[in-house]
Amino acid sequence: QVQLVESGGGLVQAGGSLRVSCAASGSILSINAMGWYRQAPGKAREGVSCISGRNGGTEYADSVRGRFTVSRDNAKNTVYLQMNALKPEDTAVYYCAVLLGHRCVDEADSWGQGTQVTVSS
């Protein structure tokens, strides 16, 4: 079973930046797509971003495109989500997940415990 640990969340003012990280155990990171998701209170979990496992292609939700950047460091088995120009509506628990395959359309398999991001207005 893959273990994922998110970190880097916190409280930031609107317009600020945060970088959240997801460290994965094992050697799956280089071949599996990795996704970032978030869940705000009272709302369903939504996909935020994804980075594919072969060519490193990235995808973003419309709500974060141009503000968030996903990246991966296969040597460190870590995926990052750089979040800039944060808005109060970005407040949520952010989760990373390993996808079953190398594509961003593949199903999420293992999940981290989440990290809280709070953006104050």
QUITAPE-V898476 format. One record per pair of residues at least 24 apart in sequence whose C-alpha atoms are under 6 Angstrom apart, sorted by the first residue. I is the first residue (numbers start at 0). GAP is how many residues later the second one is. Records with the same first field share a line. If there is no record, write none. Layout:
I->GAP / GAP
//
This chain:
3->108
4->107
5->108 / 109
6->108
8->106 / 107 / 108
9->107
10->107 / 108
11->107
12->106 / 107
13->72 / 73 / 105 / 106 / 107
14->70 / 71
15->69 / 70
16->66 / 67
17->65
18->62 / 63 / 64
19->60 / 61
20->58 / 59
21->56 / 57
22->54 / 55
23->53
28->48
29->44
30->71
31->67 / 69 / 70
32->66 / 69 / 70 / 71
33->63 / 64 / 65
34->61 / 62
35->59 / 60
36->57 / 58
37->54 / 55 / 56 / 57
38->53 / 54
39->52
49->54
51->50 / 51 / 52
52->49
87->31 / 32 / 33
90->26 / 27 / 28
91->25
92->24
//
